[in-house]
Amino acid sequence: MKKVRPLSKYYKDLSKKINKRLIKSAAKYDEEDYHKLRVSIKKLRALLLVAEFCNKDFKSKKYLKQAEKVYNQSGVIREFQLEQSFLKKNKHYFVHHYLADLEQKIKKEKQKFAALLNTDLKRKLKKSLKEIYFFIKNISEEEVKTFMIKQSEELNNLTQQKFLNTKQVHELRKKIKVDFYARKALNLKGLNNFDAENNFQELLGQWHDCRTMSNHLEKNIVKEMIDQKELKQLLEIDKEILYESENLFVQINTSIKTLTFN
């Protein structure tokens, strides 16, 4: 069976990018480092789903164990930073005490990340990346085609529905990431209007960010002692974010009709 050379090359490049992030000291990580590390792990997830489909003996969870730890903790930091960035940009709101608390939380989570990204975890993750390559390089074109057809069928089943609910949009967001990164890995950019899929992913990402920020605000407002002068403003901010989330949700359900996966 003919092997998929673009897939092997893509995986090698991806492994180098992940290892490059591991070499850097966690104490020196900035927002871009956390973001790029998470994107690389998302791409890795997509590839491992392809490998798992093509080889029943391959179990992606086993090889993703260390990467998921890093991904989850960097995700906690990113969510706080997202909220912080939004509040700082909207200077007509005066929530200095809340922002100060947020800064302390980010600092605490960064310390957890630094402790997590120790020598043992780096060693295990590098070992996993080397072992994964054996499965990636042995995937055949026929197996990949079957995987992509299955992906397209699942996505079309979702997109052809009249109106997606919140749970279905979350499911779509996960599936479309796998499809998007798998197409990039296989150099299938010419299929299925790649740019349209990319733009739609951006829309899904904006909607997800709004949902995340709103959830953070609502949890903090309930759990913590909020300065009374700031509480009213925080409630207004949450209302504003929810309004934007609803608009994006409508846009998603409208735009989805233009997407076809093949």
SULKA-V760803 format. One record per helix or strand. SS is the DSSP state (h for helix, s for strand). FROM is the first residue (numbers start at 1). TO is the last residue. Records with the same first field share a line. If there is no record, write none. Layout:
SS->FROM-TO, FROM-TO
This chain:
s->3-3, 140-140
h->5-23, 26-28, 31-54, 60-89, 96-116, 119-137, 141-159, 166-185, 194-223, 228-258
